[in-house]
Amino acid sequence: MPVLLATTAWPMRLPEGGLPAREYFKLGGVMREELFLINPGSGPVRGRTTLKDAWKNIRALRREAGLLGKVDVARVCDDDNEGRYGFRLRTWSNLRRFCDVQMPGCALAVLKAPTGLPPRVLVGEFGSSWMWKFAIPACLDELMTMGVGAA
């Protein structure tokens, strides 16, 4: 998964008696504090979100994954959370195979944005977060390998 690294720099001296609570690294005579952001975009969906947009997005995911005519889409209202709406993709060939998806309710263009921090699609029982282009193979994998469970 991608990791975003943001760095701030300022001249300073380490306090005597050891390092402060945060770790500091001396690079080129300037102290830098390193901040790692893992899974940016997996938090609450910013901006206006609607169930209508979430439906458009889940249908687009089904279409782009080549699952038209192969899976049904159903709402799972208990999974709605922080601007994401719950859905379940269930295969026609084996009704025990399914994939739960929490789809952001923003415009599809925002989800597919190549820059910035677009909201992530949460896939699977434990809600692994994926950028749009990686959410499609994650759904396929979930449907074909791990999505076997009691309905």
NORLINTA-V937349 format. One line per field, one symbol per residue. burial: 1 if it has 9 or more other ideal C-beta (glycine too) atoms within 8 Angstrom, else 0. A space follows every 50 residues. Layout:
burial = ???
This chain:
burial = 00000000000000000000000100000111000010001000100010 00111111111110101000101001001000111111111000001111 11111101011100000111111100001111001101111110001000 0
